[in-house]
């Protein structure tokens, strides 16, 4: 498998049409476990990404989930480029685990300052020119050219440390979902840290094989079983095969 190291601000292949809203149903071993929404919009000179997730009512007593993750990117002057991370914020309540922290990126100094509001801690660490946070990194991989059989590498900062992360492009595949039949390209991020969903095993993402790269399905192993996120609605214009 070929490998490609990505520059900090590569010219992109996909054409984002903002605003965009994607709605997902989360299922655990085939049972509806919650819902998630991801929105991307222009906010002044920033591109603002918001990802929220909430557990289903039946699960609230056993394992309540109420997550809100936000990423603010400095708009790029290059066409079809999502820009560079400026601020990342996450407020997560997953079972007994509660986090409230943010990361402030300074690409001039190549530093990131992380503030843990619950524990009253602050630290500054070095980053690279191709560093993204856990949310904007996913958007970034929707915008670059993807070639089957190739691995791409990017640095992801998760409010703890910087990870050089490999994403494999596995295959093209046609899948059926509640929204219809889609031609997709399947990617496999080899994540070492937590991202949008907590996980301990493999993760696979099905993106529409067009210039929008809409994530229509995501599957991730967790400690026991697996979680599947399936696109159920929103505002987007994927190239769908009926």
C-alpha positions as CSV (number, residue, x, y, z in Angstrom):
1,X,0.0,0.0,0.0
2,X,1.4,3.3,-1.1
3,X,1.9,6.1,1.5
4,X,1.3,9.8,1.2
5,X,2.4,12.4,3.8
6,X,0.0,15.3,3.6
7,X,1.2,18.9,3.5
8,X,-0.3,21.3,6.0
9,X,-2.7,23.0,3.5
10,X,-3.1,20.8,0.5
11,X,-5.4,21.8,-2.4
12,X,-8.5,19.8,-2.0
13,X,-10.6,17.7,-4.3
14,X,-14.0,18.0,-2.8
15,X,-16.2,21.0,-3.1
16,X,-18.0,21.9,0.2
17,X,-21.3,23.7,-0.1
18,X,-22.0,25.5,3.2
19,X,-23.9,25.3,5.3
20,X,-24.1,21.6,5.7
21,X,-26.1,19.5,8.3
22,X,-25.8,15.8,8.7
23,X,-28.1,13.7,11.0
24,X,-27.2,10.2,12.1
25,X,-28.8,7.4,14.0
26,X,-26.5,5.6,16.4
27,X,-27.0,1.9,16.9
28,X,-25.3,-0.4,19.3
29,X,-25.2,-4.1,18.1
30,X,-28.3,-3.3,16.0
31,X,-30.3,-1.4,18.7
32,X,-30.9,2.3,18.4
33,X,-28.7,3.9,21.0
34,X,-28.9,7.6,20.2
35,X,-28.6,10.3,17.6
36,X,-25.9,12.6,16.4
37,X,-25.7,15.8,14.3
38,X,-22.8,17.4,12.5
39,X,-23.1,20.9,11.1
40,X,-20.6,23.0,9.1
41,X,-21.1,26.7,8.4
42,X,-19.3,29.9,7.7
43,X,-19.2,32.2,10.8
44,X,-17.5,35.5,9.9
45,X,-13.9,34.6,9.0
46,X,-14.2,31.2,10.6
47,X,-15.5,27.9,9.4
48,X,-17.5,26.5,12.4
49,X,-17.9,22.7,12.8
50,X,-20.3,21.4,15.5
51,X,-20.8,17.8,16.4
52,X,-23.4,16.7,19.0
53,X,-24.4,13.3,20.2
54,X,-27.1,12.2,22.7
55,X,-28.0,8.8,23.9
56,X,-31.6,7.4,23.4
57,X,-34.0,7.8,26.3
58,X,-33.9,4.1,27.2
59,X,-30.1,4.4,27.7
60,X,-30.1,7.6,29.8
61,X,-30.4,5.7,33.1
62,X,-27.7,3.2,32.3
63,X,-25.2,5.2,30.3
64,X,-26.2,8.9,29.5
65,X,-24.4,10.6,26.7
66,X,-24.5,14.3,26.0
67,X,-21.6,15.5,23.9
68,X,-20.9,18.7,22.1
69,X,-17.6,19.2,20.2
70,X,-16.8,22.3,18.2
71,X,-13.9,23.3,15.9
72,X,-13.2,26.8,14.6
73,X,-11.0,27.0,11.5
74,X,-9.4,30.1,10.0
75,X,-10.8,30.3,6.5
76,X,-8.3,29.5,3.8
77,X,-7.7,31.8,0.8
78,X,-7.2,28.7,-1.4
79,X,-10.3,27.4,-3.2
80,X,-11.9,24.2,-1.7
81,X,-9.7,24.3,1.4
82,X,-11.2,24.0,4.9
83,X,-8.4,26.1,6.5
84,X,-6.4,25.7,9.7
85,X,-7.6,25.0,13.3
86,X,-7.8,28.0,15.6
87,X,-9.9,26.8,18.5
88,X,-11.2,23.3,19.5
89,X,-13.8,22.9,22.4
90,X,-15.3,19.7,23.8
91,X,-17.9,19.2,26.5
92,X,-18.6,15.5,26.9
93,X,-20.7,13.6,29.4
94,X,-20.4,9.9,28.8
95,X,-21.6,7.8,31.7
96,X,-19.5,8.8,34.7
97,X,-16.9,10.6,32.6
98,X,-17.3,14.3,32.2
99,X,-14.8,16.5,30.3
100,X,-14.7,20.3,29.6
101,X,-11.6,21.4,27.8
102,X,-10.4,23.4,24.8
103,X,-7.3,23.7,22.7
104,X,-6.1,27.0,21.2
105,X,-3.8,26.7,18.2
106,X,-1.1,29.1,17.2
107,X,0.3,28.1,13.8
108,X,2.7,31.0,13.8
109,X,4.5,29.6,16.9
110,X,3.6,26.0,16.1
111,X,2.1,25.6,19.5
112,X,-1.2,24.6,21.1
113,X,-2.4,25.6,24.5
114,X,-4.9,23.2,26.2
115,X,-7.1,24.3,29.0
116,X,-8.9,21.7,31.2
117,X,-11.7,23.7,32.8
118,X,-12.8,20.9,35.2
119,X,-9.3,20.1,36.6
120,X,-8.1,23.8,36.4
121,X,-5.0,22.7,34.3
122,X,-3.3,24.4,31.4
123,X,-0.4,23.2,29.2
124,X,1.4,24.2,26.0
125,X,2.8,21.8,23.5
126,X,4.5,21.9,20.1
127,X,2.6,21.0,17.0
128,X,3.4,20.7,13.3
129,X,2.2,22.7,10.2
130,X,-0.2,19.8,9.3
131,X,-1.9,19.5,12.7
132,X,-5.7,19.3,13.0
133,X,-8.0,18.6,15.9
134,X,-10.1,15.4,16.2
135,X,-13.1,17.0,14.5
136,X,-11.6,19.1,11.7
137,X,-9.3,16.2,10.8
138,X,-12.3,14.2,9.7
139,X,-13.6,17.1,7.6
140,X,-10.1,17.4,6.1
141,X,-10.1,13.8,4.9
142,X,-13.4,14.5,3.1
143,X,-11.7,17.2,1.0
144,X,-8.5,15.6,-0.3
145,X,-8.0,13.3,-3.3
146,X,-8.3,9.7,-2.1
147,X,-6.8,6.8,-4.1
148,X,-7.7,3.2,-3.3
149,X,-4.7,1.2,-2.0
150,X,-3.0,4.4,-0.6
151,X,-2.3,5.4,3.0
152,X,-2.5,9.1,4.0
153,X,-0.9,10.5,7.2
154,X,-1.9,13.6,9.2
155,X,-1.1,14.9,12.7
156,X,-4.1,15.0,15.1
157,X,-4.1,16.7,18.4
158,X,-6.6,15.3,20.9
159,X,-6.1,17.7,23.9
160,X,-3.6,15.2,25.4
161,X,-0.9,14.7,22.8
162,X,-0.1,14.8,19.1
163,X,-0.7,11.6,17.1
164,X,0.7,10.9,13.6
165,X,-2.4,9.1,12.2
166,X,-2.6,6.8,9.2
167,X,-5.8,6.6,7.2
168,X,-6.1,3.7,4.7
169,X,-8.3,3.9,1.6
170,X,-9.5,0.4,1.3
171,X,-12.0,0.0,-1.6
172,X,-15.0,1.3,-3.5
173,X,-18.3,-0.3,-2.4
174,X,-22.0,0.2,-3.1
175,X,-24.2,0.1,0.0
176,X,-27.9,0.4,0.9
177,X,-29.0,2.7,3.7
178,X,-32.3,4.1,4.9
179,X,-31.5,7.1,2.7
180,X,-31.0,5.0,-0.4
181,X,-28.3,3.3,-2.3
182,X,-24.9,4.9,-2.5
183,X,-21.6,4.4,-4.4
184,X,-19.0,4.9,-1.7
185,X,-15.3,4.9,-0.9
186,X,-14.3,3.1,2.3
187,X,-11.6,4.5,4.5
188,X,-10.0,3.0,7.7
189,X,-8.5,5.5,10.1
190,X,-6.0,3.8,12.4
191,X,-6.8,6.1,15.4
192,X,-4.8,5.9,18.5
193,X,-6.9,8.4,20.4
194,X,-10.6,9.2,21.0
195,X,-12.4,11.2,18.4
196,X,-16.1,11.8,17.7
197,X,-16.9,8.5,19.2
198,X,-15.0,6.7,22.0
199,X,-13.6,3.5,20.7
200,X,-11.0,0.8,21.4
201,X,-10.9,-1.0,18.1
202,X,-11.2,-0.7,14.3
203,X,-13.2,2.1,12.7
204,X,-14.5,2.2,9.1
205,X,-16.2,5.1,7.2
206,X,-18.2,5.0,4.0
207,X,-18.0,8.3,2.1
208,X,-20.0,9.0,-1.0
209,X,-17.8,8.5,-4.1
210,X,-18.4,12.0,-5.4
211,X,-17.1,15.5,-4.8
212,X,-19.1,15.9,-1.6
213,X,-17.7,12.8,0.3
214,X,-20.8,12.6,2.6
215,X,-20.3,10.1,5.4
216,X,-23.3,7.8,5.0
217,X,-22.1,5.2,7.4
218,X,-19.5,4.7,10.2
219,X,-18.7,1.6,12.2
220,X,-16.5,1.4,15.2
221,X,-15.7,-1.3,17.7
222,X,-16.0,-0.3,21.4
223,X,-15.1,-2.2,24.5
224,X,-18.1,-4.5,24.1
225,X,-19.7,-4.8,20.7
226,X,-19.8,-2.1,18.1
227,X,-21.4,1.3,17.3
228,X,-22.8,2.1,13.8
229,X,-23.7,5.7,12.8
230,X,-26.0,5.8,9.8
231,X,-27.0,8.9,7.9
232,X,-30.8,9.6,8.3
233,X,-31.2,13.2,7.1
234,X,-29.9,16.7,6.9
235,X,-29.1,19.2,4.2
236,X,-26.7,17.9,1.6
237,X,-26.6,16.9,-2.1
238,X,-24.8,13.6,-2.5
239,X,-24.6,11.8,-5.8
240,X,-26.9,8.9,-5.0
241,X,-27.7,5.9,-7.1
242,X,-31.4,5.0,-6.8
